[in-house]
Amino acid sequence: MIQVENVDLAYPGGPVVLRGLNFQLAAGSFHFLTGKSGAGKTTLLRALYLDHRPERGAIRMFGEDIATLPHEALPALRRRIGVVFQDFRLLDHLTVAQNVGLPLTVAGIEPDRRDKNVAELLDWVGLGDKSGSYPPRLSGGEKQQVAIARAVIGNPRIVLADEPTGNVDSDIGGRLMWLLAQLNRQGTTLVIATHDQTLLRDYAAQAGVLHLDGTGGVVQQSSAPVQMPHTGS
């Protein structure tokens, strides 16, 4: 699903922060991305959600090398990737339902189908009664739940989450991780940047770890079991 080969990544207009990255993530796998503050976790995630091209090397996603892909081809590829930002990035002038449905609106999905999908997803994340609310009236945990719903509304094959439990208490954090783990069990490839040792401990049997060593060096990778799609009964 993701192949990173001899990649250097730099801050925009700044120095190289990661050098010689090499790793592969299987389809349906679940990995935590770890490392101390400033190690380059967010920089790597930006590259994986196609917001930042490498200085050197190749990043292949779905078999496509993003370093050589024409800019006009990027939007279609991005629609296969869901992103949960640490700062939520919700639009305050739109309701919860409108924020969640925005990717479908942009994709030109018919309104009735879009609204049905949004309502079902908001029920799934536990915010069915907040569909008409605006982000400023939500708690931090509710905003993160909206951000997760927006990230997955288009059924992406990969979900990238940057510190999704960093702004919430442990109870809400557990709920958010349950939602993300359910996606993985349905076959979604999951990469979560975190410094939360509790998460690493609680999901040790389920997730692998990509660790940035903080010196700009290579990623140290531990393997993860591939979660097979849930077929139900």
VOPAGU-2260 file (C-alpha; in pm, 1 decimal, decimal comma):
REM VOPAGU-2260
SITE   aa  ch    i         X         Y         Z
SITE  MET   A    0       0,0       0,0       0,0
SITE  ILE   A    1     283,2     241,4      90,5
SITE  GLN   A    2     646,8     208,1     -19,0
SITE  VAL   A    3     911,1     461,7      90,7
SITE  GLU   A    4    1252,3     417,6     -72,9
SITE  ASN   A    5    1564,7     621,8      13,2
SITE  VAL   A    6    1357,0     932,1      86,4
SITE  ASP   A    7    1485,6    1265,1     218,2
SITE  LEU   A    8    1226,4    1512,4     350,9
SITE  ALA   A    9    1284,9    1879,7     434,5
SITE  TYR   A   10    1080,9    2146,3     605,6
SITE  PRO   A   11     930,1    2375,7     339,2
SITE  GLY   A   12    1208,5    2613,8     245,2
SITE  GLY   A   13    1425,1    2473,5     524,6
SITE  PRO   A   14    1676,3    2201,2     607,1
SITE  VAL   A   15    1639,0    1827,9     552,1
SITE  VAL   A   16    1475,5    1678,3     862,3
SITE  LEU   A   17    1454,9    1311,6     759,9
SITE  ARG   A   18    1715,7    1121,6     559,4
SITE  GLY   A   19    1727,2     786,6     390,9
SITE  LEU   A   20    1381,4     665,5     489,7
SITE  ASN   A   21    1300,2     309,1     386,0
SITE  PHE   A   22     986,3     119,4     487,1
SITE  GLN   A   23     678,9     -55,2     348,9
SITE  LEU   A   24     327,4     -77,4     488,9
SITE  ALA   A   25     101,7    -362,3     383,0
SITE  ALA   A   26    -259,1    -303,9     285,7
SITE  GLY   A   27    -481,6    -336,4     592,3
SITE  SER   A   28    -198,9    -290,7     843,9
SITE  PHE   A   29    -204,6     -66,0    1152,7
SITE  HIS   A   30     104,7     130,8    1256,7
SITE  PHE   A   31     187,8     395,1    1512,3
SITE  LEU   A   32     436,0     663,6    1406,8
SITE  THR   A   33     647,5     762,5    1706,6
SITE  GLY   A   34     942,0     985,7    1793,4
SITE  LYS   A   35    1018,0    1281,4    2014,5
SITE  SER   A   36     887,8    1629,5    1936,6
SITE  GLY   A   37    1065,5    1764,3    1629,5
SITE  ALA   A   38    1165,2    1420,2    1502,1
SITE  GLY   A   39     966,2    1472,5    1182,0
SITE  LYS   A   40     638,3    1286,4    1239,8
SITE  THR   A   41     417,8    1560,2    1094,3
SITE  THR   A   42     660,0    1613,9     804,0
SITE  LEU   A   43     637,7    1245,4     714,2
SITE  LEU   A   44     258,3    1247,5     741,6
SITE  ARG   A   45     242,1    1551,6     511,8
SITE  ALA   A   46     439,2    1358,7     253,0
SITE  LEU   A   47     207,5    1059,9     287,6
SITE  TYR   A   48    -104,5    1269,5     235,0
SITE  LEU   A   49      53,8    1428,5     -71,7
SITE  ASP   A   50     100,6    1776,7      73,3
SITE  HIS   A   51     479,5    1766,5      52,1
SITE  ARG   A   52     706,9    1605,3    -205,6
SITE  PRO   A   53    1037,9    1442,5    -111,3
SITE  GLU   A   54    1372,9    1606,4    -179,3
SITE  ARG   A   55    1508,5    1270,0    -291,0
SITE  GLY   A   56    1385,3     913,4    -332,5
SITE  ALA   A   57    1046,7     763,3    -409,4
SITE  ILE   A   58     719,2     741,0    -219,5
SITE  ARG   A   59     478,8     499,3    -388,3
SITE  MET   A   60     115,6     491,1    -283,2
SITE  PHE   A   61    -125,5     256,9    -458,1
SITE  GLY   A   62     164,8     183,9    -693,6
SITE  GLU   A   63     206,2     549,3    -798,4
SITE  ASP   A   64     528,6     744,1    -738,4
SITE  ILE   A   65     403,3    1070,5    -590,3
SITE  ALA   A   66     732,7    1249,8    -667,3
SITE  THR   A   67     676,1    1217,3   -1042,4
SITE  LEU   A   68     296,0    1219,1   -1052,3
SITE  PRO   A   69     150,8    1519,1   -1241,1
SITE  HIS   A   70     -20,0    1774,4   -1015,8
SITE  GLU   A   71    -350,7    1723,3   -1194,6
SITE  ALA   A   72    -346,1    1356,2   -1091,2
SITE  LEU   A   73    -307,8    1430,2    -719,2
SITE  PRO   A   74    -674,0    1511,4    -630,8
SITE  ALA   A   75    -794,9    1166,4    -738,6
SITE  LEU   A   76    -519,2    1002,2    -535,3
SITE  ARG   A   77    -592,9    1219,7    -230,2
SITE  ARG   A   78    -953,7    1102,0    -231,4
SITE  ARG   A   79    -823,2     755,6    -142,4
SITE  ILE   A   80    -651,3     895,0     168,1
SITE  GLY   A   81    -831,6    1019,9     480,2
SITE  VAL   A   82    -651,7    1263,6     710,7
SITE  VAL   A   83    -728,1    1345,7    1075,6
SITE  PHE   A   84    -545,2    1666,2    1168,3
SITE  GLN   A   85    -427,4    1743,6    1520,6
SITE  ASP   A   86    -593,1    2087,0    1505,8
SITE  PHE   A   87    -917,1    1946,5    1352,3
SITE  ARG   A   88    -934,7    2199,5    1062,5
SITE  LEU   A   89   -1311,6    2219,8    1073,1
SITE  LEU   A   90   -1492,4    2508,3     902,8
SITE  ASP   A   91   -1669,4    2710,5    1171,3
SITE  HIS   A   92   -1933,8    2852,0     934,5
SITE  LEU   A   93   -2051,5    2502,8     836,2
SITE  THR   A   94   -2259,4    2268,2    1049,5
SITE  VAL   A   95   -2124,7    1934,3    1168,5
SITE  ALA   A   96   -2314,6    1758,8     888,5
SITE  GLN   A   97   -2183,9    2002,8     628,8
SITE  ASN   A   98   -1824,3    1960,7     750,8
SITE  VAL   A   99   -1848,3    1581,7     737,8
SITE  GLY   A  100   -2018,0    1584,9     398,0
SITE  LEU   A  101   -1775,6    1834,1     241,1
SITE  PRO   A  102   -1556,3    1569,8      69,3
SITE  LEU   A  103   -1866,7    1420,4     -92,3
SITE  THR   A  104   -1989,0    1764,9    -196,2
SITE  VAL   A  105   -1653,7    1838,0    -361,0
SITE  ALA   A  106   -1664,4    1497,0    -531,9
SITE  GLY   A  107   -2005,6    1581,6    -679,6
SITE  ILE   A  108   -2203,3    1314,9    -494,4
SITE  GLU   A  109   -2579,9    1353,2    -530,4
SITE  PRO   A  110   -2718,3    1543,8    -224,9
SITE  ASP   A  111   -2967,2    1278,6    -108,6
SITE  ARG   A  112   -2701,4    1007,0    -113,9
SITE  ARG   A  113   -2451,6    1240,2      55,0
SITE  ASP   A  114   -2693,1    1333,5     333,6
SITE  LYS   A  115   -2782,1     968,5     395,7
SITE  ASN   A  116   -2416,5     870,3     422,9
SITE  VAL   A  117   -2342,1    1163,0     655,0
SITE  ALA   A  118   -2632,7    1078,2     886,4
SITE  GLU   A  119   -2526,5     713,2     909,8
SITE  LEU   A  120   -2165,1     805,0     981,3
SITE  LEU   A  121   -2254,0    1062,6    1247,1
SITE  ASP   A  122   -2462,3     797,8    1422,5
SITE  TRP   A  123   -2162,6     561,5    1406,1
SITE  VAL   A  124   -1927,9     810,8    1572,6
SITE  GLY   A  125   -2191,2     902,6    1831,8
SITE  LEU   A  126   -2277,9    1251,0    1707,6
SITE  GLY   A  127   -2614,1    1193,6    1542,6
SITE  ASP   A  128   -2771,5    1458,3    1767,0
SITE  LYS   A  129   -2506,9    1718,7    1675,1
SITE  SER   A  130   -2556,2    1727,1    1298,3
SITE  GLY   A  131   -2693,6    2082,8    1301,1
SITE  SER   A  132   -2441,9    2221,8    1550,9
SITE  TYR   A  133   -2146,4    2441,1    1458,3
SITE  PRO   A  134   -1784,9    2357,2    1554,1
SITE  PRO   A  135   -1738,5    2643,4    1805,5
SITE  ARG   A  136   -2012,3    2485,9    2021,6
SITE  LEU   A  137   -1845,0    2143,5    2031,2
SITE  SER   A  138   -1603,1    2001,9    2287,0
SITE  GLY   A  139   -1252,4    1899,9    2182,8
SITE  GLY   A  140   -1353,2    1535,1    2174,9
SITE  GLU   A  141   -1658,8    1608,5    1962,0
SITE  LYS   A  142   -1448,9    1810,4    1717,4
SITE  GLN   A  143   -1209,7    1518,4    1684,8
SITE  GLN   A  144   -1499,8    1279,8    1622,6
SITE  VAL   A  145   -1623,3    1512,4    1346,4
SITE  ALA   A  146   -1271,1    1521,7    1200,9
SITE  ILE   A  147   -1258,4    1140,9    1196,7
SITE  ALA   A  148   -1600,6    1121,6    1032,9
SITE  ARG   A  149   -1494,9    1370,1     764,1
SITE  ALA   A  150   -1173,0    1175,3     703,4
SITE  VAL   A  151   -1354,3     846,4     640,2
SITE  ILE   A  152   -1676,2     959,8     466,8
SITE  GLY   A  153   -1529,0     880,2     125,5
SITE  ASN   A  154   -1427,1     524,4     223,7
SITE  PRO   A  155   -1051,0     587,9     194,2
SITE  ARG   A  156    -810,6     296,5     174,0
SITE  ILE   A  157    -559,5     475,6     399,1
SITE  VAL   A  158    -627,1     689,3     707,5
SITE  LEU   A  159    -347,5     906,8     850,4
SITE  ALA   A  160    -405,9    1060,0    1195,4
SITE  ASP   A  161    -179,7    1317,9    1362,4
SITE  GLU   A  162    -204,2    1290,5    1743,4
SITE  PRO   A  163    -579,4    1215,6    1733,7
SITE  THR   A  164    -599,4    1175,0    2113,0
SITE  GLY   A  165    -365,8    1460,6    2201,9
SITE  ASN   A  166    -637,0    1716,8    2284,5
SITE  VAL   A  167    -885,0    1498,3    2473,6
SITE  ASP   A  168    -909,1    1314,6    2804,5
SITE  SER   A  169    -843,9     942,2    2836,3
SITE  ASP   A  170   -1211,8     839,9    2814,9
SITE  ILE   A  171   -1269,9    1030,8    2490,1
SITE  GLY   A  172    -930,1     916,4    2363,1
SITE  GLY   A  173   -1036,7     557,3    2415,3
SITE  ARG   A  174   -1355,2     620,2    2216,0
SITE  LEU   A  175   -1160,7     778,6    1930,6
SITE  MET   A  176    -914,2     489,3    1919,2
SITE  TRP   A  177   -1203,4     242,7    1915,6
SITE  LEU   A  178   -1343,6     418,4    1608,8
SITE  LEU   A  179   -1007,5     409,7    1431,3
SITE  ALA   A  180    -946,5      45,7    1523,1
SITE  GLN   A  181   -1289,1     -46,2    1383,0
SITE  LEU   A  182   -1186,9     108,8    1051,0
SITE  ASN   A  183    -871,7    -100,5    1050,5
SITE  ARG   A  184   -1071,0    -416,3    1118,1
SITE  GLN   A  185   -1272,8    -335,7     806,4
SITE  GLY   A  186    -952,2    -332,8     600,3
SITE  THR   A  187    -840,5      31,9     614,0
SITE  THR   A  188    -465,0      88,7     638,6
SITE  LEU   A  189    -405,3     302,6     947,0
SITE  VAL   A  190    -106,8     521,9    1046,3
SITE  ILE   A  191    -136,0     716,3    1373,2
SITE  ALA   A  192     130,8     963,3    1486,1
SITE  THR   A  193     144,8     967,2    1865,7
SITE  HIS   A  194     366,8    1013,4    2167,6
SITE  ASP   A  195     110,1     850,9    2397,6
SITE  GLN   A  196     275,7     551,5    2563,7
SITE  THR   A  197     -62,1     426,3    2687,1
SITE  LEU   A  198    -181,0     380,5    2330,6
SITE  LEU   A  199     137,0     199,6    2237,3
SITE  ARG   A  200      90,2     -35,6    2531,3
SITE  ASP   A  201    -282,3     -93,5    2482,3
SITE  TYR   A  202    -248,6    -172,2    2111,0
SITE  ALA   A  203      86,5    -353,4    2122,7
SITE  ALA   A  204     -65,8    -679,8    1999,7
SITE  GLN   A  205    -251,2    -512,8    1712,1
SITE  ALA   A  206     -21,0    -242,4    1576,7
SITE  GLY   A  207     332,8    -210,3    1451,0
SITE  VAL   A  208     556,4      89,4    1517,8
SITE  LEU   A  209     744,8     324,2    1287,5
SITE  HIS   A  210     993,5     506,7    1508,8
SITE  LEU   A  211    1178,8     821,3    1402,0
SITE  ASP   A  212    1511,5     830,0    1582,9
SITE  GLY   A  213    1525,1    1209,5    1613,9
SITE  THR   A  214    1856,4    1247,7    1431,9
SITE  GLY   A  215    1715,4    1265,0    1081,0
SITE  GLY   A  216    1802,0     900,6    1034,5
SITE  VAL   A  217    1605,5     605,0     909,2
SITE  VAL   A  218    1275,7     484,6    1043,0
SITE  GLN   A  219    1304,1     184,1    1271,0
SITE  GLN   A  220    1012,0     -41,9    1190,2
SITE  SER   A  221     850,1    -317,6    1391,1
SITE  SER   A  222     605,1    -538,5    1207,7
SITE  ALA   A  223     229,3    -537,4    1253,6
SITE  PRO   A  224     -25,9    -806,6    1186,9
SITE  VAL   A  225    -246,8    -733,3     888,2
SITE  GLN   A  226    -608,4    -688,3     995,1
SITE  MET   A  227    -832,9    -883,6     761,2
SITE  PRO   A  228   -1157,3    -718,1     647,8
SITE  HIS   A  229   -1451,0    -791,6     877,2
SITE  THR   A  230   -1709,0    -993,5     686,9
SITE  GLY   A  231   -1981,5   -1019,2     953,2
SITE  SER   A  232   -2215,2   -1316,4     978,4
